[in-house]
Amino acid sequence: MTVTPHPDDDAARPGDGLVKAGGIVFIAGAVATLATMAPLFLDTDPFPSYAWAVCMLMGVGFVISAAGVLRSAAAQRKAARASQAA
């Protein structure tokens, strides 16, 4: 007999790490975006183009988080199919 974990358990599930990592990368990109946009409003010299490239971390973080959500959904589907077959 297999024991399925209760949904309220604090155990890590598939995709949790990707969602957390994606959130961190997204926040880093958001901070970079704010820092890069600040000189435009403060009437100072703008940052070089590589600083603007760091702003793309927001999109990268979103994609990483989305991959984690899809991985979690696939694992839940697999567990549901296994429970129906048993």
ChimeraX commands (.cxc) that place a marker at each C-alpha (Angstrom):
marker #1 position 0.00,0.00,0.00 radius 0.5
marker #1 position 1.38,3.39,-0.96 radius 0.5
marker #1 position 0.85,6.46,1.14 radius 0.5
marker #1 position 0.19,9.66,-0.76 radius 0.5
marker #1 position 1.35,12.87,0.89 radius 0.5
marker #1 position -1.25,15.23,2.23 radius 0.5
marker #1 position -1.50,18.49,0.23 radius 0.5
marker #1 position -0.67,20.50,3.36 radius 0.5
marker #1 position 2.71,18.81,3.88 radius 0.5
marker #1 position 5.76,21.05,3.72 radius 0.5
marker #1 position 7.64,18.53,1.60 radius 0.5
marker #1 position 9.14,19.88,-1.61 radius 0.5
marker #1 position 7.19,18.95,-4.70 radius 0.5
marker #1 position 8.43,18.77,-8.30 radius 0.5
marker #1 position 8.78,22.25,-9.71 radius 0.5
marker #1 position 8.94,24.09,-6.38 radius 0.5
marker #1 position 12.62,24.85,-6.77 radius 0.5
marker #1 position 12.12,26.23,-10.26 radius 0.5
marker #1 position 9.32,28.51,-9.09 radius 0.5
marker #1 position 11.44,29.86,-6.23 radius 0.5
marker #1 position 14.49,30.34,-8.45 radius 0.5
marker #1 position 12.35,32.05,-11.09 radius 0.5
marker #1 position 10.94,34.41,-8.50 radius 0.5
marker #1 position 14.42,35.38,-7.36 radius 0.5
marker #1 position 15.62,35.96,-10.91 radius 0.5
marker #1 position 12.48,37.98,-11.67 radius 0.5
marker #1 position 13.03,40.19,-8.62 radius 0.5
marker #1 position 16.67,40.73,-9.62 radius 0.5
marker #1 position 15.48,41.82,-13.06 radius 0.5
marker #1 position 12.86,44.13,-11.56 radius 0.5
marker #1 position 15.47,45.81,-9.33 radius 0.5
marker #1 position 17.77,46.17,-12.35 radius 0.5
marker #1 position 14.92,47.73,-14.31 radius 0.5
marker #1 position 14.24,50.26,-11.57 radius 0.5
marker #1 position 17.93,51.10,-11.29 radius 0.5
marker #1 position 18.30,51.44,-15.05 radius 0.5
marker #1 position 15.25,53.66,-15.41 radius 0.5
marker #1 position 16.17,55.96,-12.50 radius 0.5
marker #1 position 18.75,58.04,-14.43 radius 0.5
marker #1 position 16.13,58.84,-17.05 radius 0.5
marker #1 position 13.94,60.50,-14.40 radius 0.5
marker #1 position 16.79,62.00,-12.40 radius 0.5
marker #1 position 18.25,63.75,-15.44 radius 0.5
marker #1 position 21.65,62.06,-15.16 radius 0.5
marker #1 position 23.72,60.07,-17.64 radius 0.5
marker #1 position 22.01,56.80,-18.59 radius 0.5
marker #1 position 23.61,53.45,-17.87 radius 0.5
marker #1 position 25.43,51.58,-20.65 radius 0.5
marker #1 position 23.61,49.05,-22.80 radius 0.5
marker #1 position 24.74,46.01,-20.81 radius 0.5
marker #1 position 22.77,47.35,-17.84 radius 0.5
marker #1 position 19.66,47.31,-20.02 radius 0.5
marker #1 position 20.41,43.67,-20.88 radius 0.5
marker #1 position 20.25,42.79,-17.17 radius 0.5
marker #1 position 16.64,43.97,-17.22 radius 0.5
marker #1 position 15.85,40.94,-19.37 radius 0.5
marker #1 position 16.18,38.84,-16.22 radius 0.5
marker #1 position 12.54,39.65,-15.54 radius 0.5
marker #1 position 11.51,37.65,-18.59 radius 0.5
marker #1 position 13.96,34.88,-17.84 radius 0.5
marker #1 position 12.61,34.60,-14.29 radius 0.5
marker #1 position 9.07,34.42,-15.60 radius 0.5
marker #1 position 10.00,31.59,-17.98 radius 0.5
marker #1 position 11.79,29.66,-15.21 radius 0.5
marker #1 position 8.76,30.01,-12.92 radius 0.5
marker #1 position 6.41,28.94,-15.70 radius 0.5
marker #1 position 8.54,25.84,-16.30 radius 0.5
marker #1 position 8.24,25.02,-12.59 radius 0.5
marker #1 position 4.47,25.39,-12.68 radius 0.5
marker #1 position 4.25,23.13,-15.74 radius 0.5
marker #1 position 6.50,20.55,-14.09 radius 0.5
marker #1 position 4.34,20.60,-10.97 radius 0.5
marker #1 position 1.17,20.21,-13.03 radius 0.5
marker #1 position 2.66,17.26,-14.91 radius 0.5
marker #1 position 3.62,15.56,-11.65 radius 0.5
marker #1 position 0.11,16.07,-10.27 radius 0.5
marker #1 position -1.41,14.63,-13.45 radius 0.5
marker #1 position 0.89,11.62,-13.22 radius 0.5
marker #1 position -0.06,11.07,-9.56 radius 0.5
marker #1 position -3.76,11.35,-10.40 radius 0.5
marker #1 position -3.45,8.77,-13.18 radius 0.5
marker #1 position -1.54,6.45,-10.86 radius 0.5
marker #1 position -4.21,6.73,-8.17 radius 0.5
marker #1 position -6.97,6.02,-10.68 radius 0.5
marker #1 position -5.16,2.95,-12.01 radius 0.5
marker #1 position -4.69,1.53,-8.53 radius 0.5
marker link #1:1,2 radius 0.2
marker link #1:2,3 radius 0.2
marker link #1:3,4 radius 0.2
marker link #1:4,5 radius 0.2
marker link #1:5,6 radius 0.2
marker link #1:6,7 radius 0.2
marker link #1:7,8 radius 0.2
marker link #1:8,9 radius 0.2
marker link #1:9,10 radius 0.2
marker link #1:10,11 radius 0.2
marker link #1:11,12 radius 0.2
marker link #1:12,13 radius 0.2
marker link #1:13,14 radius 0.2
marker link #1:14,15 radius 0.2
marker link #1:15,16 radius 0.2
marker link #1:16,17 radius 0.2
marker link #1:17,18 radius 0.2
marker link #1:18,19 radius 0.2
marker link #1:19,20 radius 0.2
marker link #1:20,21 radius 0.2
marker link #1:21,22 radius 0.2
marker link #1:22,23 radius 0.2
marker link #1:23,24 radius 0.2
marker link #1:24,25 radius 0.2
marker link #1:25,26 radius 0.2
marker link #1:26,27 radius 0.2
marker link #1:27,28 radius 0.2
marker link #1:28,29 radius 0.2
marker link #1:29,30 radius 0.2
marker link #1:30,31 radius 0.2
marker link #1:31,32 radius 0.2
marker link #1:32,33 radius 0.2
marker link #1:33,34 radius 0.2
marker link #1:34,35 radius 0.2
marker link #1:35,36 radius 0.2
marker link #1:36,37 radius 0.2
marker link #1:37,38 radius 0.2
marker link #1:38,39 radius 0.2
marker link #1:39,40 radius 0.2
marker link #1:40,41 radius 0.2
marker link #1:41,42 radius 0.2
marker link #1:42,43 radius 0.2
marker link #1:43,44 radius 0.2
marker link #1:44,45 radius 0.2
marker link #1:45,46 radius 0.2
marker link #1:46,47 radius 0.2
marker link #1:47,48 radius 0.2
marker link #1:48,49 radius 0.2
marker link #1:49,50 radius 0.2
marker link #1:50,51 radius 0.2
marker link #1:51,52 radius 0.2
marker link #1:52,53 radius 0.2
marker link #1:53,54 radius 0.2
marker link #1:54,55 radius 0.2
marker link #1:55,56 radius 0.2
marker link #1:56,57 radius 0.2
marker link #1:57,58 radius 0.2
marker link #1:58,59 radius 0.2
marker link #1:59,60 radius 0.2
marker link #1:60,61 radius 0.2
marker link #1:61,62 radius 0.2
marker link #1:62,63 radius 0.2
marker link #1:63,64 radius 0.2
marker link #1:64,65 radius 0.2
marker link #1:65,66 radius 0.2
marker link #1:66,67 radius 0.2
marker link #1:67,68 radius 0.2
marker link #1:68,69 radius 0.2
marker link #1:69,70 radius 0.2
marker link #1:70,71 radius 0.2
marker link #1:71,72 radius 0.2
marker link #1:72,73 radius 0.2
marker link #1:73,74 radius 0.2
marker link #1:74,75 radius 0.2
marker link #1:75,76 radius 0.2
marker link #1:76,77 radius 0.2
marker link #1:77,78 radius 0.2
marker link #1:78,79 radius 0.2
marker link #1:79,80 radius 0.2
marker link #1:80,81 radius 0.2
marker link #1:81,82 radius 0.2
marker link #1:82,83 radius 0.2
marker link #1:83,84 radius 0.2
marker link #1:84,85 radius 0.2
marker link #1:85,86 radius 0.2
view
